[in-house]
Amino acid sequence: MRERRVAPRRRDARQGPVVRGAPRRWSAGHRCQNRAGPALKVTENLTDEFESSLPFKLDPFQREAIDKLDSGRGGVLVSAPTSSGKTVVAEYAIFRALRDGVKVIYTTPLKALSNQKYHDFVREYGQDTVGLVTGENTINDGAAVVVMTTEILRNLIYEDPARLDLVRYVVLDEVHYIDDFPRGSVWEEIVIQAPLGIKLVGLSATIGNYREIADWMAENRGGMETVFHDVRPVELKMWLAIHNRFLPLFKEDGGIDQRTWTKGAQEEEASYRVGGYRSLPSNDLLHVIDELKRLDMLPAIYFIFSRRGCREALQRCSYHELDLTTPEEKEAIDQVAAERLAGLKDRDEETLFRRMVDARLLRRGLAEHHAGLLPYHKEMVEELFQRGLIKTVFATETLSLGINMPARAVAVSSFTKFDGVNFSHLTTGELTQLMGRAGRRGIDVIGHGVILKESDVEVGTIYEVAMGPTLVVESKFLPSYNMALNLLRIYTPEEAEALMQRSFGQFQKRLAADQTQERLVNVRARLADIKQLWDADVPIEDVAQYFKLEDRRRSIRIEMRRLRREAGSERRAQRGRRRGGHGTRAMGGASKLVQRLEVEAKGLLERQRKLKVVRSPSFGEYLQRYGEIRSLQKELEGGERDLGGQMDEYARKLRRLCRILTETGFLAANRPTDKGLFASRVYGENTILVAEAVWAGWLEGLTVEEL
């Protein structure tokens, strides 16, 4: 039976101020302005009307998703490759909302992506119709269409869900971020707690368990339609770069190119020098760019998994005076830069712009793109790249997440990256996301993905990842101190625990538990069959006793080996003391214990020999059959133990957090104290530490530099 949705309690004065950066309450009197441009002719079929406003015909999967969004109760989840056009479904939701006088919230996982979507929508619908709310900017937050980061929407839901009364659609871009730790929990919190009157439009990269995600969303929302599309808009050809030459990774029929495999394996063998040291990388940045240019693969995105690496690559290009643009393109770049500079009203921003933006490199068609750039710097790079004026951009992986910067080619500089804990190989999902930028729809017939071979990455690993299965999203849901405080501002402890049970993490655990139950049914049946067919001549208890005695004998043997090593150390120490004139030899404690264990082991062996099973001619067969029984019993016990821990894992974690919050003064009687209310507004991984530091005044008197 599906859990009844818990209605939130009314907010009281103890709940503190409104979330910083959250939109003000939208009044019922606010009417959404219509789409910018000429009025659309009203037709009976809204899908046809929407299509007539587009410069292209809808793809079948786009039309299917739109139809399901209109007919479905809870919304639609669209799983499709990067750059395939799934955002059109979100644009239809905006079109429909503007027609009906309701509101839309469009969420993205990144501030950079939110900023780009905001500017895209302003160009499409007009400045008065679109707003933006991120941690840095709040622009026209009462507009009909508001773009915000996913965390801002989560904060808004916690503060007062009634603010969303006029919102009909929420677009959750990059739904596969549920698989991200620690941010994935935010997507789950939104799905669980957003008002049920809102339809969700989930947009995701191609994932293998999209139906599982949709089933969970339907369980929380009352229904969820799905559309799956796995055809890339532009064909992808993948290459392996070895010694600055590009070799095809696959043959035309999709099979492994054996010549490339052999060449990669030979490169690995040759990379070892005497003494086992690795040689220098076989690919050089400048030569790779030359090869991209020679093969007519520009513009290209050159992925480097660190901001520092992007800066160093750009500096190297500057040092060697690499130039990729024509005189006409240089003039166009100068014009865009001048327009951007003229748009800055603040003198300090103008000075910073001149200092931070390397105009010489931009004119040569080279740039960097990562989260460390100033917003107007990133926006200019994006505009220049979209217009084909930037030929190579060095970027971190954030560029692969929805930002509209498709390229003819993508180069992946390293097959390993830091995942927040360790360095590890790229996963199939990560590689697919990066390669999704390759190929410009309507411009390129083929997109190119180039993997730079490294000496410490085996060619087999590259093929394994490139040919791996589609990403399967696994919940990374984890209750946090901030989550606990916000839930207990609104709900009772019982209601908060009930919400934990509705998470995607718990949903997946229930599915796993169902599979475990089915497996345990088979285990129990197998156990019953073996016991039923047991030969009555030798009681099963007799064999069980044999194994019990044997287990003890095995433990004794292990313990005796340890004690004998210890006794040897004692004897060596005693010999040293005798040579030094420190007394006579005496038997140590380890030696005495060894003797006692030897006596016990002999007694156990005698007891085993008296058992009926030992004297049976089928002794070996009995041991084998009972060994299977023991294995099945262990599997049964382990499965039952897992089932017990899976059913309320998140609720137990929430209770542990609440105990700590109570002990540290953030909770009292299961409600946030004043300090707890303050901490509930501190979003991040160190909520309690930061809140305690501020609340206790530890930071008072510190300068900006010291902070």
C-alpha positions in Angstrom: 0.0 0.0 0.0 1.4 3.4 -0.9 2.1 5.7 2.0 -0.3 8.6 2.5 1.2 12.0 1.7 1.8 13.9 4.9 0.5 17.5 4.9 2.9 20.1 6.3 2.1 22.0 9.4 1.5 25.7 9.2 4.7 27.7 9.5 5.0 29.6 12.8 7.2 32.4 14.1 9.8 30.1 15.4 10.8 28.9 12.0 12.9 32.0 11.3 13.4 34.2 8.3 12.6 33.4 4.6 15.3 31.5 2.8 17.9 33.8 1.3 17.6 33.9 -2.4 14.1 32.3 -2.5 11.5 34.0 -4.7 8.9 36.2 -2.9 5.4 34.8 -2.6 3.7 34.9 -6.0 0.3 36.6 -5.6 -2.8 35.1 -7.1 -3.4 38.3 -9.0 -0.2 38.1 -10.9 -0.9 37.1 -14.5 1.7 35.6 -16.7 2.7 37.6 -19.8 2.4 35.9 -23.1 5.3 34.7 -25.2 7.3 37.5 -26.8 6.8 38.1 -30.5 3.6 37.9 -32.7 0.5 36.4 -31.2 0.1 32.7 -31.9 -3.0 31.6 -33.7 -5.2 29.5 -31.4 -5.8 26.0 -32.7 -7.6 23.0 -31.2 -4.3 21.1 -31.1 -1.9 22.8 -28.8 1.0 20.6 -29.9 0.5 21.7 -33.5 0.3 25.3 -32.4 3.5 24.9 -30.4 5.2 23.2 -33.4 4.2 26.1 -35.7 6.2 28.4 -33.4 9.4 26.4 -33.8 11.9 26.6 -36.7 11.9 22.8 -37.1 9.5 19.9 -37.0 9.1 18.0 -33.8 10.8 14.6 -33.6 8.5 11.6 -32.9 9.9 11.2 -29.4 9.4 14.9 -28.6 5.8 14.8 -29.8 5.2 11.6 -27.7 6.6 13.3 -24.6 4.5 16.4 -25.1 1.3 14.2 -25.5 2.2 12.3 -22.4 2.8 15.5 -20.4 -0.6 16.8 -21.4 -2.4 13.5 -20.6 -0.4 12.3 -17.6 -1.2 13.0 -14.0 2.2 13.5 -12.4 4.3 14.5 -15.4 6.8 12.9 -17.8 10.4 11.6 -17.6 12.4 11.9 -20.8 15.6 9.9 -21.1 17.5 10.9 -24.3 21.1 11.5 -25.4 22.8 14.9 -24.9 21.9 17.4 -27.6 19.0 15.3 -28.9 16.4 18.0 -28.2 14.7 16.8 -25.0 14.7 20.5 -23.8 11.9 21.1 -26.3 9.6 19.2 -24.0 10.4 21.8 -21.2 9.8 24.6 -23.7 6.4 23.2 -24.4 5.6 23.2 -20.7 6.6 26.9 -20.7 4.4 27.5 -23.8 1.5 25.8 -22.2 1.9 27.6 -18.9 2.1 31.0 -20.5 -1.1 30.2 -22.5 -2.9 29.1 -19.3 -1.7 31.9 -17.0 0.2 29.7 -14.6 3.9 29.5 -13.7 6.9 27.3 -14.5 10.1 26.7 -12.5 13.1 25.4 -14.5 15.8 23.9 -12.3 19.4 23.0 -13.3 22.2 21.5 -11.2 24.7 24.3 -12.0 24.7 28.1 -11.6 26.4 28.4 -15.0 23.7 26.3 -16.6 21.0 28.4 -14.9 22.5 31.6 -16.1 22.6 30.3 -19.7 19.0 29.0 -19.6 17.9 32.4 -18.2 19.6 34.3 -21.1 18.1 31.8 -23.6 14.6 32.2 -22.3 15.0 36.0 -22.1 15.8 36.1 -25.8 12.8 33.8 -26.5 10.1 35.1 -24.1 11.2 38.6 -23.1 12.9 40.0 -20.1 9.6 40.7 -18.2 8.5 37.1 -18.5 11.7 35.4 -17.2 13.4 35.4 -13.8 16.6 33.9 -12.3 17.4 32.8 -8.7 20.8 31.3 -7.9 23.0 31.7 -4.9 24.6 34.8 -6.6 21.7 36.5 -8.5 18.1 37.2 -8.0 16.4 38.8 -11.0 12.7 39.2 -11.5 11.9 36.4 -9.1 8.1 36.9 -9.5 8.1 36.2 -13.2 6.1 33.6 -15.0 9.1 31.6 -15.8 11.8 31.4 -13.1 15.1 29.6 -13.7 16.9 28.4 -10.5 19.4 25.9 -9.2 17.9 22.7 -7.8 19.0 23.6 -4.3 17.1 26.9 -4.4 13.9 25.0 -5.2 14.5 22.5 -2.4 15.0 25.4 0.0 11.8 27.0 -1.2 9.8 23.8 -0.6 11.1 23.6 3.0 10.3 27.3 3.7 6.7 27.3 2.6 5.2 25.0 -0.1 2.3 27.4 -0.4 4.5 29.7 -2.4 4.3 27.2 -5.2 0.5 27.4 -5.5 0.6 29.0 -9.0 3.3 26.8 -10.3 2.0 24.1 -12.6 5.2 22.7 -14.0 8.7 22.1 -12.5 11.4 21.1 -15.0 14.1 19.0 -13.4 17.0 19.1 -15.8 19.7 16.5 -15.5 17.6 14.1 -13.4 20.5 11.5 -13.5 22.2 13.8 -10.9 20.3 11.6 -8.4 23.3 9.4 -8.8 25.6 12.2 -7.6 27.0 12.3 -4.0 26.3 14.3 -2.0 23.9 16.5 -4.1 21.7 13.7 -5.4 19.5 13.9 -2.3 18.2 17.3 -3.3 16.4 15.9 -6.4 14.8 13.2 -4.1 13.7 15.8 -1.6 12.0 17.8 -4.4 10.1 14.8 -5.8 9.0 13.7 -2.4 7.8 17.1 -1.0 6.8 19.3 -4.0 3.0 20.0 -4.0 1.1 17.3 -5.8 -0.6 19.8 -8.1 2.7 20.4 -9.8 3.6 18.3 -12.9 7.3 17.3 -13.1 9.2 17.4 -16.4 12.2 15.2 -15.8 15.0 15.5 -18.4 17.8 13.0 -18.2 20.7 11.6 -20.2 20.3 8.1 -21.5 20.0 5.8 -18.4 19.2 2.1 -18.1 16.8 2.2 -15.2 14.6 5.1 -16.3 11.5 3.1 -15.7 12.6 2.4 -12.1 13.0 6.1 -11.5 9.6 6.8 -13.1 8.0 4.2 -10.9 9.4 5.8 -7.8 8.3 9.2 -9.0 4.8 7.9 -9.7 4.6 6.4 -6.2 5.2 9.9 -4.8 3.3 11.9 -7.4 0.4 9.7 -8.4 1.6 9.0 -11.9 4.6 9.5 -14.2 4.9 8.8 -17.9 8.2 7.9 -19.6 9.8 8.4 -23.0 13.0 6.7 -23.9 15.1 7.8 -26.9 18.6 6.4 -27.5 19.4 7.7 -31.0 22.0 10.4 -31.2 21.1 13.4 -33.3 24.6 13.2 -34.9 26.5 10.0 -35.5 29.6 9.7 -33.2 32.9 8.3 -34.4 35.4 7.6 -31.6 39.2 7.7 -31.9 42.2 6.7 -29.8 45.1 9.2 -30.0 48.5 7.5 -29.8 51.6 9.6 -30.5 49.4 12.4 -31.7 47.8 10.3 -34.4 44.1 9.4 -34.3 43.2 5.7 -34.8 39.6 4.6 -35.1 38.4 2.9 -31.9 35.8 0.8 -33.7 35.3 -0.6 -37.2 32.4 0.5 -39.4 30.3 -2.5 -38.3 30.8 -1.5 -34.6 33.4 -4.1 -33.8 36.7 -3.5 -32.1 39.4 -2.2 -34.5 42.1 -4.8 -33.9 44.9 -2.6 -35.4 44.1 0.1 -32.8 44.0 -2.5 -30.0 47.4 -3.9 -31.1 48.9 -0.4 -31.4 47.6 0.5 -28.0 49.0 -2.7 -26.4 52.4 -2.1 -28.1 52.5 1.5 -26.7 51.9 0.1 -23.2 54.8 -2.3 -23.5 57.1 0.3 -24.9 56.2 2.8 -22.2 58.3 1.0 -19.6 61.9 2.0 -19.4 64.6 0.2 -17.5 63.8 0.1 -13.9 60.0 0.2 -14.5 59.6 3.9 -14.9 56.9 5.2 -17.2 57.8 7.3 -20.2 56.4 10.7 -20.9 52.9 11.0 -22.2 52.6 9.9 -25.8 50.3 12.8 -26.9 51.3 16.4 -26.9 48.6 19.2 -26.5 49.8 21.3 -29.4 50.2 18.3 -31.8 46.8 17.1 -30.9 45.2 20.4 -31.8 47.2 20.4 -35.0 45.8 17.0 -35.8 42.2 18.2 -35.0 42.8 21.1 -37.4 44.3 18.9 -40.1 41.3 16.5 -40.0 38.8 19.3 -40.0 37.5 18.5 -36.5 37.4 22.0 -35.2 35.8 23.6 -33.2 36.6 21.2 -30.4 36.2 21.0 -26.7 39.4 19.8 -25.0 38.3 18.3 -21.6 40.9 18.7 -18.8 39.6 17.7 -15.3 41.0 20.6 -13.4 40.9 24.4 -13.6 44.6 24.6 -13.2 45.1 22.2 -16.1 42.8 24.4 -18.3 44.9 27.5 -17.4 48.2 25.8 -18.1 47.0 24.5 -21.4 46.0 28.0 -22.4 49.3 29.4 -21.3 51.2 26.8 -23.4 49.2 27.8 -26.4 50.0 31.4 -25.7 53.7 30.7 -25.3 53.8 28.9 -28.7 51.6 31.6 -30.3 49.1 29.1 -31.6 46.6 30.8 -33.9 43.4 29.2 -35.3 41.3 32.1 -36.6 41.2 34.1 -39.9 41.4 37.9 -40.0 37.6 38.1 -40.5 37.0 35.9 -37.4 39.4 38.1 -35.4 37.3 41.1 -36.3 34.1 39.4 -35.2 35.7 38.3 -31.9 36.8 41.9 -31.3 33.3 43.1 -31.9 31.7 40.7 -29.4 34.3 41.5 -26.8 33.7 45.3 -27.3 29.9 44.8 -26.9 30.4 42.8 -23.7 32.8 45.4 -22.4 30.4 48.2 -23.2 27.6 46.4 -21.3 29.5 46.6 -18.0 28.4 49.7 -16.1 30.6 49.3 -13.1 34.2 50.7 -13.5 35.6 48.0 -11.2 34.0 45.3 -13.3 35.4 46.8 -16.4 38.9 46.8 -14.9 38.5 43.2 -13.8 37.2 42.2 -17.2 40.3 43.7 -18.9 42.6 42.0 -16.4 40.9 38.5 -16.5 40.1 38.1 -20.1 43.0 37.4 -22.4 41.9 39.2 -25.6 45.0 38.0 -27.5 44.1 34.3 -27.0 40.4 34.9 -27.7 41.4 36.5 -31.1 43.4 33.4 -31.9 40.3 31.2 -31.2 41.4 29.8 -27.8 39.6 30.0 -24.5 39.0 28.2 -21.2 35.6 27.4 -19.6 35.1 26.3 -16.0 33.3 27.3 -12.8 36.1 29.6 -11.7 35.5 32.1 -14.4 33.5 35.3 -13.8 29.9 35.0 -15.2 30.4 37.5 -18.0 33.7 35.9 -19.0 32.0 32.5 -19.3 29.0 33.9 -21.2 31.3 35.6 -23.7 33.2 32.3 -24.3 29.9 30.5 -24.7 28.6 33.0 -27.3 31.9 33.0 -29.2 32.0 29.2 -29.3 28.3 28.9 -30.4 29.1 31.2 -33.3 32.1 29.1 -34.3 34.7 31.8 -33.5 36.4 29.9 -30.7 38.1 26.9 -32.2 39.4 25.1 -29.1 38.1 25.6 -25.6 39.8 23.9 -22.6 37.1 22.9 -20.2 36.3 21.0 -17.1 33.6 18.3 -17.1 30.9 20.9 -16.0 30.7 21.9 -19.7 29.3 18.4 -20.5 26.2 19.1 -18.3 23.6 20.7 -20.5 25.4 24.0 -21.4 24.7 24.7 -25.0 28.2 24.4 -26.5 28.2 21.6 -29.0 31.4 21.0 -30.9 32.5 19.1 -34.0 34.9 17.1 -31.8 35.6 16.4 -28.2 39.0 15.5 -26.9 39.4 13.7 -23.5 42.8 14.5 -22.1 42.8 11.9 -19.4 41.0 8.7 -18.7 41.3 9.1 -14.9 39.8 11.8 -12.7 39.4 12.7 -9.1 35.9 11.6 -7.8 36.1 13.5 -4.6 37.8 10.6 -2.7 40.2 8.8 -5.1 41.5 8.9 -8.6 39.5 6.5 -10.7 38.8 5.6 -14.4 36.0 7.3 -16.1 32.7 5.4 -16.0 30.7 4.6 -19.1 28.1 7.2 -18.0 30.8 9.9 -17.6 32.4 9.1 -21.0 29.0 9.1 -22.6 28.2 12.5 -21.1 31.5 14.0 -22.4 31.0 12.6 -25.8 27.5 14.0 -25.9 29.0 17.4 -26.8 30.5 16.0 -30.1 28.5 16.8 -33.2 26.4 19.9 -33.9 22.9 19.1 -34.9 22.0 20.5 -38.3 25.7 21.4 -39.0 27.8 18.2 -38.6 27.1 14.9 -40.3 29.5 13.1 -37.9 30.8 14.1 -34.4 34.2 13.0 -33.3 35.3 11.8 -29.8 39.0 11.5 -29.3 40.5 9.7 -26.2 44.1 10.5 -25.6 45.9 7.3 -24.7 47.9 7.4 -21.5 50.7 4.9 -20.7 49.2 3.9 -17.4 45.7 3.2 -18.7 45.4 -0.2 -20.5 43.7 -0.1 -23.9 41.4 -2.9 -22.7 40.1 -0.6 -20.0 39.3 2.1 -22.6 37.4 -0.4 -24.7 35.6 -1.8 -21.6 34.3 1.7 -20.7 33.6 2.7 -24.2 31.5 -0.4 -24.8 30.0 -0.5 -21.3 26.3 -0.7 -20.5 24.1 2.4 -20.2 24.3 4.3 -16.9 22.2 2.8 -14.1 21.3 5.5 -11.6 21.7 4.5 -8.0 20.4 6.6 -5.2 22.9 8.5 -3.1 20.3 9.6 -0.6 21.6 10.3 2.8 19.8 12.2 5.7 21.9 15.2 6.8 21.8 17.5 9.8 20.3 20.3 7.7 17.6 17.9 6.3 16.7 16.8 9.8 16.4 20.4 11.1 14.3 21.5 8.2 12.0 18.4 8.4 11.4 18.9 12.1 10.5 22.6 11.5 7.5 21.3 9.5 6.8 17.8 10.5 6.5 15.6 13.6 9.3 12.9 14.0 6.9 10.2 12.8 6.0 12.2 9.7 9.7 12.9 9.0 10.6 9.2 9.2 7.7 8.5 6.9 9.2 10.9 4.3 12.5 8.9 4.6 10.6 5.8 3.6 9.5 7.6 0.3 13.1 8.3 -0.9 14.4 6.7 -4.1 17.1 5.1 -1.9 14.4 3.3 0.1 12.5 2.5 -3.1 15.6 0.8 -4.5 16.2 -1.0 -1.2 12.6 -2.3 -1.3 13.2 -3.6 -4.9 16.4 -5.3 -3.7 14.5 -6.7 -0.7 11.9 -8.2 -3.0 14.6 -9.9 -5.0 16.2 -11.1 -1.7 12.9 -12.5 -0.6 12.5 -14.4 -3.8 16.0 -15.7 -3.5 15.4 -16.8 0.1 12.3 -18.7 -0.9 14.4 -20.7 -3.2 17.1 -21.2 -0.5 14.5 -22.4 2.0 13.1 -24.8 -0.6 16.5 -26.2 -1.4 17.2 -26.6 2.4 14.0 -28.5 2.9 14.7 -30.8 -0.1 18.2 -31.7 1.2 17.0 -32.4 4.7 14.0 -34.4 3.5 16.2 -36.7 1.4 18.8 -37.2 4.2 19.8 -40.8 4.8 18.4 -41.9 8.1 21.3 -44.3 8.8 23.4 -41.3 9.8 21.5 -38.7 11.8 22.0 -35.1 10.5 22.8 -34.0 14.0 25.8 -36.4 14.0 27.2 -34.6 10.9 26.4 -31.2 12.4 28.4 -32.2 15.6 31.3 -33.3 13.4 31.4 -29.9 11.7 31.1 -28.1 15.1 34.1 -30.0 16.4 36.0 -29.4 13.2 35.4 -25.7 13.4 36.9 -25.6 16.9 39.9 -27.7 15.8 40.5 -25.2 12.9 40.4 -22.3 15.3 42.9 -24.0 17.6 45.3 -24.6 14.7 45.2 -20.9 13.8 45.7 -19.9 17.5 48.6 -22.4 17.9 50.4 -21.0 14.9 50.2 -17.5 16.4 51.3 -18.7 19.8 54.3 -20.7 18.4 55.5 -17.5 16.7 55.2 -15.7 20.0 56.9 -18.5 21.9 59.8 -18.3 19.5 60.2 -14.7 20.3 60.1 -15.5 24.0 62.9 -18.1 23.6 65.1 -15.6 21.6 64.6 -13.0 24.3 65.5 -15.6 27.1 68.7 -16.5 25.3 69.6 -12.9 25.2 69.0 -12.5 28.9 71.1 -15.6 29.7 74.0 -14.2 27.7 73.7 -11.0 29.7 73.6 -12.9 33.0 70.0 -12.2 33.7 68.8 -15.5 35.0 67.7 -19.0 33.8 65.3 -20.1 31.2 61.7 -20.5 32.1 58.7 -21.6 30.1 56.8 -18.5 28.8 53.1 -18.0 28.7 52.8 -18.6 25.0 54.5 -22.0 25.3 52.1 -23.1 28.1 49.1 -22.1 26.1 50.3 -24.1 23.1 50.5 -27.2 25.3 47.0 -26.7 26.6 45.6 -26.3 23.1 47.4 -29.4 21.9 45.7 -31.4 24.6 42.3 -29.9 23.7 42.8 -30.6 20.0 43.6 -34.3 20.7 40.4 -34.6 22.8 38.3 -33.0 20.0 39.8 -35.5 17.5 38.9 -38.4 19.7 35.3 -37.2 20.0 35.1 -36.9 16.2 36.3 -40.5 15.7 33.5 -41.8 17.9 30.8 -40.2 15.7 28.9 -42.6 13.4 29.4 -40.5 10.3 33.2 -41.0 10.5 32.8 -44.8 10.3 30.4 -44.6 7.4 31.7 -45.7 4.0 29.9 -42.6 2.6 31.7 -40.2 4.9 32.9 -37.9 2.2 29.5 -37.7 0.6 27.9 -36.8 3.9 30.4 -34.0 4.5 29.7 -32.6 1.0 25.9 -32.6 1.5 26.1 -31.1 4.9 28.6 -28.5 3.6 25.9 -27.4 1.2 23.4 -27.2 4.0 25.7 -25.0 6.0 26.3 -22.8 3.0 22.5 -22.4 2.4 22.0 -21.7 6.1 24.6 -18.9 6.0 23.0 -17.5 2.9 19.6 -17.6 4.6 20.9 -15.9 7.8 22.7 -13.2 5.8 19.7 -12.5 3.6 17.4 -12.2 6.6 19.9 -9.9 8.3 20.0 -7.7 5.2 16.3 -7.6 5.0 16.0 -6.4 8.6 18.5 -3.6 8.0 17.0 -2.4 4.7 13.5 -1.7 5.8 14.1 1.3 8.0 17.7 2.2 7.3 17.1 5.9 6.6 14.7 6.4 9.5 17.3 4.9 11.8 19.9 7.3 10.4 17.5 10.2 10.9 17.0 9.2 14.6 20.8 9.1 15.1 21.1 12.6 13.7 18.3 13.9 15.9 20.0 12.4 19.0 23.2 14.3 18.2 21.3 17.5 17.4 19.5 17.3 20.7 22.8 16.7 22.6 24.4 19.7 20.9 21.5 22.1 21.6 20.1 22.3 18.0 16.9 20.4 18.9 14.7 20.4 22.0 11.6 18.2 22.3 12.0 17.3 18.6 11.7 20.9 17.5 14.6 23.2 16.4 15.8 25.7 19.0 16.8 29.2 17.9 20.2 27.9 17.2 18.7 25.0 15.3 16.5 27.4 13.2 19.7 29.3 12.3 21.5 26.0 11.3 18.5 25.0 9.2 19.5 27.9 6.8 23.1 26.8 6.5 23.2 24.5 3.5 26.3 22.5 2.8 28.3 19.6 4.1 29.4 21.2 7.4 26.1 22.6 8.6 26.7 22.0 12.3 30.3 23.2 12.4 29.5 26.4 10.5 26.4 27.1 12.5 28.1 26.5 15.8 31.1 28.7 14.8 28.8 31.6 13.9 26.3 31.1 16.8 29.1 30.9 19.4 30.9 34.0 18.0 34.0 32.1 17.1 34.3 34.2 13.9 33.7 37.6 15.4 36.6 40.0 14.9 38.2 38.1 12.1 39.1 40.0 8.9 37.8 39.0 5.5 41.2 37.4 4.7 41.2 35.4 8.0 37.6 34.1 7.3 
